[in-house]
Amino acid sequence: MLLNEIEQAQRLVKTDAYQMSIGEIVTMYEDEEITIDPEFQRLFRWEIGQKSKLIESLLLGIPIPSIFVFEKEDGTWELIDGLQRISTILEFMGRLREGGGLRPPSILEATKYLPSLHNAVWQKSDRIEDVPEVDQSSIDKSLQLAIRRSRIAVEILKRPSDDQTKYDLFQRLNAGGTQANAQELRNCVVLMVNGVYYRAIKMAAEQASFQAVISLSDDQQEKQRHMELAMRFLAHTLVPYDGRLDVEEYIDESAVTLAREGDAAQAVNLINSTFGLLHEIAAGNALRRFENGQHTGRVGLVGLEAIAVGVAKNLAAIQALGDQAAKDFVKQKIETFWEQPNVASFTSPGLRGTVRIQRTVPFGEAWFMP
């Protein structure tokens, strides 16, 4: 059985590999033969020290890791791993596109082996922020040529490899070598599938009512926890879970499935309506435990999976009660939810997520049914 599964999976993947110069890749980028999604650049941002070390490696002749591209139907390439390496080089050269124009060139800082890289630039420019031209130091033409002639291995995922293979490869490659967390990778995969859908979910997750109900710290926001909770909410509400996949894989696959379907209006309405109602009733307390007449603790996954999803799955019936009756019903259900004997089992020590969501989601759907 395993051998058959391996054989079938291998048929999905067709690859090739080239050694290319940096100059060739830059030319392909300028000719729009290789795509680097600018929204990825905002999700994966290197610090100037990381950029400087990459340029140092090129100047010292130190090999840099391969990049991976996906061959599209028209023969052009889409970069799926190596974003920061390629965008760093393009930015340093002043060739990186952003927002219909060119991003300001970067300026380097001293490195361990090349302290003279302090304030080094490809060429002096008044578009470089914070450092006046007089303090900038252009690298020699010979060094520019050395960078352009540096070679990098390009691994090509060719057609007929399917889109799902591309998304899986992107996640696996980046998960192994980047500082990005699971949700940042998930964001990028959804963006690859359907940019319009991704931006709609992001806007909904940034609405005041959603933000108030999930009650996140600035650090959690920075780590994309709001997007994680929005995608978890949509997955549990709209995509049945059969218990076979790991929870994170289930959320990943659900996010891709929903993005492919592309019903952004449904997703946004579900988030706004559900969290708008919860916000009116209890604001930041809506998903927190209720004990001894008051809400306590932090917002956790049990509250999201049972309360928010439970309300969402019964939203039409709840709204049919009428405005005030709907609020009274949900408020009473939230406050008595935490008293139910079943709920104690949702937070048992060592409980696997795969088991938990098979308890929380069905219970919440039944509990919030008018």
ZAMIRO-110573 format. One line per 5 residues: number of its first residue (from 0); their letters; for each residue x, y, z of C-alpha. Coordinates in Angstrom, 3 decimals. Layout:
NUM) a) X:Y:Z  ...;
% end
This chain:
0) mllne) 0.000:0.000:0.000  2.742:2.451:0.973  4.710:1.694:-2.193  1.619:2.360:-4.316  0.997:5.657:-2.519;
5) ieqaq) 4.618:6.714:-3.106  4.416:5.807:-6.785  1.159:7.725:-7.267  2.509:10.790:-5.430  5.728:10.761:-7.481;
10) rlvkt) 3.677:10.973:-10.669  2.331:14.323:-9.463  5.799:15.846:-9.425  7.961:16.555:-12.468  11.151:18.499:-11.878;
15) dayqm) 14.199:19.907:-13.624  17.252:21.836:-12.435  19.534:24.532:-13.877  22.559:26.465:-12.763  21.879:30.122:-13.574;
20) sigei) 23.713:33.376:-13.011  22.211:36.099:-10.860  22.329:38.340:-13.937  20.147:35.898:-15.904  17.576:35.800:-13.108;
25) vtmye) 17.534:39.605:-12.890  16.954:39.805:-16.658  14.112:37.279:-16.420  12.558:39.354:-13.648  12.793:42.572:-15.657;
30) deeit) 11.277:40.796:-18.680  8.462:39.487:-16.439  9.464:35.873:-17.086  9.686:35.149:-13.358  7.084:36.321:-10.862;
35) idpef) 7.802:37.382:-7.307  4.551:38.313:-5.609  5.071:41.669:-3.844  2.604:40.690:-1.121  4.931:37.860:-0.136;
40) qrlfr) 7.634:40.482:0.430  5.476:42.120:3.094  4.900:38.774:4.794  8.555:37.722:4.723  10.805:40.684:5.478;
45) weigq) 14.527:40.302:6.132  16.411:42.738:8.349  19.301:44.726:6.897  21.808:42.450:8.648  20.424:39.386:6.841;
50) kskli) 20.521:41.246:3.523  24.106:42.331:4.108  25.212:38.774:4.875  23.658:37.531:1.626  25.566:40.119:-0.435;
55) eslll) 28.702:39.266:1.567  28.261:35.594:0.600  27.981:36.493:-3.089  31.097:38.676:-2.945  33.073:35.983:-1.133;
60) gipip) 31.929:33.267:-3.526  30.095:31.336:-0.822  27.343:29.188:-2.413  23.801:30.163:-1.494  20.907:27.686:-1.277;
65) sifvf) 18.881:26.712:-4.324  15.718:28.544:-5.248  12.546:26.726:-6.290  10.225:27.908:-9.051  6.932:26.649:-10.442;
70) ekedg) 6.571:26.536:-14.221  3.231:28.097:-15.183  1.130:27.195:-18.218  2.605:30.056:-20.280  6.173:28.884:-19.558;
75) tweli) 6.990:31.678:-17.117  8.174:30.894:-13.609  6.655:31.657:-10.238  9.090:31.816:-7.328  7.933:29.546:-4.502;
80) dglqr) 11.088:29.406:-2.384  13.982:31.844:-2.307  11.862:34.967:-2.049  14.097:36.851:0.335  17.314:35.915:-1.434;
85) istil) 16.129:37.071:-4.848  14.222:40.129:-3.629  17.243:41.175:-1.522  19.488:41.082:-4.591  16.958:42.941:-6.740;
90) efmgr) 16.417:45.550:-4.029  20.171:46.094:-3.603  20.474:46.633:-7.372  17.515:49.042:-7.326  15.445:46.735:-9.574;
95) lregg) 12.747:45.491:-7.154  9.255:46.525:-8.232  6.699:47.604:-5.653  3.346:49.333:-6.015  3.723:50.192:-9.687;
100) glrpp) 7.210:51.644:-9.252  10.626:50.655:-7.960  11.349:50.107:-4.311  14.138:52.369:-2.978  17.523:50.600:-3.182;
105) silea) 18.873:49.110:0.034  22.041:50.162:1.798  24.206:47.591:3.567  25.889:47.422:6.936  29.270:46.074:7.969;
110) tkylp) 29.647:42.302:8.231  32.143:40.158:10.106  34.383:39.519:7.088  33.642:42.694:5.098  33.414:45.648:7.499;
115) slhna) 33.728:48.000:4.512  30.190:47.069:3.468  29.049:49.757:5.920  26.853:52.126:3.859  27.708:50.206:0.674;
120) vwqks) 25.256:50.613:-2.220  25.008:49.344:-5.782  25.165:52.942:-6.905  24.540:56.209:-5.100  20.937:57.384:-5.095;
125) dried) 18.854:60.142:-3.532  16.063:57.553:-3.148  17.921:55.710:-0.390  16.292:56.597:2.890  18.102:57.940:5.975;
130) vpevd) 21.603:58.030:4.443  22.554:61.057:2.268  24.413:60.410:-0.986  27.622:61.879:0.401  27.748:59.110:2.998;
135) qssid) 26.970:56.303:0.541  29.736:54.131:-0.895  29.161:52.603:-4.358  30.691:49.174:-4.893  33.172:48.839:-7.751;
140) kslql) 32.068:47.785:-11.226  34.163:44.645:-10.834  32.170:43.695:-7.723  28.888:44.356:-9.522  29.999:41.974:-12.257;
145) airrs) 31.050:39.396:-9.652  27.554:39.486:-8.157  25.851:39.285:-11.547  28.053:36.325:-12.539  27.446:34.446:-9.284;
150) riave) 25.566:31.242:-9.929  22.621:29.749:-8.115  20.876:26.421:-8.534  17.289:26.685:-9.741  15.006:23.735:-9.027;
155) ilkrp) 11.985:23.779:-11.346  8.655:22.186:-10.531  7.324:21.629:-14.042  3.909:20.981:-15.462  2.007:18.648:-15.183;
160) sddqt) 2.702:18.997:-11.438  -0.593:20.241:-10.034  -1.289:23.399:-8.058  -1.735:21.491:-4.809  1.791:20.120:-5.218;
165) kydlf) 3.031:23.689:-5.589  1.329:24.781:-2.350  2.622:21.737:-0.462  6.158:22.297:-1.733  6.033:25.977:-0.776;
170) qrlna) 5.018:25.149:2.805  7.522:22.344:3.268  10.460:24.297:1.885  9.718:27.434:3.882  8.791:25.637:7.098;
175) ggtqa) 12.276:24.110:7.179  14.371:27.206:6.771  12.512:30.395:7.544  11.588:32.286:10.667  8.010:32.493:9.466;
180) naqel) 5.410:30.765:11.587  2.734:28.344:10.391  0.131:31.062:9.850  2.474:33.293:7.846  3.100:30.331:5.552;
185) rncvv) -0.641:29.631:5.386  -1.239:33.274:4.464  1.156:32.956:1.556  -0.409:29.748:0.304  -3.888:31.311:0.357;
190) lmvng) -2.462:34.358:-1.393  -1.010:32.083:-4.091  -4.400:30.439:-4.567  -6.620:33.526:-4.573  -5.313:36.993:-3.760;
195) vyyra) -8.779:38.577:-3.748  -10.031:36.042:-1.197  -6.945:36.475:0.987  -7.268:40.255:1.082  -10.989:40.019:1.890;
200) ikmaa) -10.314:37.703:4.865  -7.490:39.939:6.032  -9.765:42.983:5.966  -12.474:41.120:7.906  -9.913:39.941:10.478;
205) eqasf) -8.850:43.558:10.983  -12.394:44.811:11.662  -12.896:46.350:15.104  -15.555:43.821:16.183  -13.402:40.788:15.314;
210) qavis) -10.346:42.318:16.957  -12.261:43.136:20.138  -13.746:39.645:20.484  -10.467:37.757:19.988  -8.591:40.181:22.300;
215) lsddq) -5.025:39.697:21.051  -1.813:41.288:22.240  0.355:43.312:19.864  2.827:40.421:19.737  0.065:37.975:18.756;
220) qekqr) -1.111:40.387:16.061  2.416:40.630:14.724  2.565:36.829:14.506  -0.667:36.789:12.450  -2.775:35.186:15.195;
225) hmela) -5.836:37.166:14.027  -5.526:35.619:10.552  -5.059:32.188:12.098  -8.249:32.532:14.158  -10.197:33.858:11.160;
230) mrfla) -9.108:30.917:8.991  -9.767:28.415:11.783  -13.230:29.891:12.266  -14.039:29.598:8.559  -12.616:26.072:8.322;
235) htlvp) -14.616:24.753:11.283  -17.784:26.481:10.092  -17.647:25.577:6.415  -15.457:22.468:5.963  -16.440:19.196:7.723;
240) ydgrl) -13.646:17.485:9.672  -13.432:13.680:9.570  -10.649:13.313:12.126  -8.073:11.788:9.789  -5.778:14.762:9.179;
245) dveey) -3.645:16.504:11.760  -5.462:19.695:12.828  -2.903:22.019:11.239  -3.058:20.069:7.960  -6.856:20.234:8.112;
250) idesa) -6.732:24.022:8.561  -4.203:24.268:5.699  -6.317:22.183:3.320  -9.533:23.942:4.337  -7.978:27.360:3.721;
255) vtlar) -6.872:26.278:0.233  -10.276:24.721:-0.520  -12.166:27.841:0.538  -9.791:30.115:-1.361  -10.229:28.014:-4.506;
260) egdaa) -14.003:28.245:-4.202  -13.425:31.977:-3.980  -16.631:32.962:-2.164  -15.047:35.898:-0.368  -18.413:37.600:0.173;
265) qavnl) -19.741:34.580:2.095  -16.615:34.371:4.236  -16.570:38.086:5.048  -20.286:38.127:5.844  -19.879:35.106:8.134;
270) instf) -17.019:36.748:10.044  -18.624:40.183:10.252  -22.097:38.950:11.210  -20.948:36.410:13.806  -18.335:38.555:15.475;
275) gllhe) -20.484:41.665:15.160  -23.191:39.886:17.177  -20.711:38.534:19.743  -19.178:42.005:20.106  -22.535:43.631:20.774;
280) iaagn) -23.318:41.039:23.437  -20.048:40.754:25.332  -17.187:42.393:23.356  -13.863:40.967:24.556  -15.593:38.612:26.992;
285) alrrf) -17.631:36.686:24.424  -15.207:33.775:24.024  -13.709:33.812:27.516  -14.660:31.368:30.274  -17.615:32.448:32.472;
290) engqh) -17.374:31.423:36.120  -18.949:32.745:39.345  -20.768:35.473:37.502  -17.782:36.869:35.622  -15.579:36.207:32.598;
295) tgrvg) -12.016:35.084:33.260  -8.901:33.965:31.435  -7.817:34.422:27.833  -9.596:33.705:24.588  -8.760:30.126:23.625;
300) lvgle) -9.527:27.673:20.869  -12.407:26.098:22.801  -14.256:29.414:22.783  -13.603:29.875:19.080  -14.534:26.322:18.073;
305) aiavg) -17.627:25.909:20.247  -19.022:29.416:20.774  -18.066:31.400:17.646  -18.492:28.424:15.299  -21.664:27.329:17.105;
310) vaknl) -23.213:30.759:16.598  -22.060:30.856:12.960  -23.565:27.471:12.144  -26.931:28.655:13.539  -26.661:32.271:12.422;
315) aaiqa) -29.769:32.384:10.202  -31.974:30.780:12.864  -30.587:33.071:15.581  -31.146:36.189:13.476  -34.716:35.046:12.788;
320) lgdqa) -35.479:35.477:16.514  -35.314:39.239:16.108  -32.579:41.638:17.185  -33.017:41.786:20.964  -34.230:38.192:21.331;
325) akdfv) -31.185:36.988:19.368  -28.826:38.891:21.681  -30.558:37.621:24.811  -30.488:34.038:23.515  -26.773:34.077:22.635;
330) kqkie) -25.808:35.852:25.881  -27.653:33.261:27.977  -26.125:30.418:25.980  -22.597:31.819:26.348  -22.910:32.201:30.108;
335) tfweq) -24.364:28.719:30.670  -22.055:27.053:28.142  -19.162:26.848:30.587  -21.338:25.096:33.207  -22.044:22.101:30.967;
340) pnvas) -20.384:18.817:32.034  -19.214:18.109:28.463  -17.231:21.326:28.347  -14.799:20.155:31.017  -13.666:17.407:28.644;
345) ftspg) -12.731:20.003:25.996  -9.775:21.204:28.052  -8.525:17.912:29.512  -4.710:17.800:29.885  -3.086:15.979:26.995;
350) lrgtv) -6.214:16.071:24.848  -5.205:15.954:21.188  -6.507:18.670:18.919  -7.914:16.054:16.547  -10.130:14.758:19.349;
355) riqrt) -10.991:18.184:20.746  -12.451:19.639:17.566  -14.591:16.529:17.094  -16.126:17.450:20.453  -16.203:21.247:20.471;
360) vpfge) -17.619:21.927:17.009  -20.584:19.479:17.135  -21.409:20.474:20.720  -21.351:24.187:19.844  -23.558:23.642:16.804;
365) awfmp) -26.171:21.828:18.947  -25.847:24.208:21.914  -26.528:27.392:19.944  -29.433:25.961:17.967  -32.558:28.048:18.888;
% end
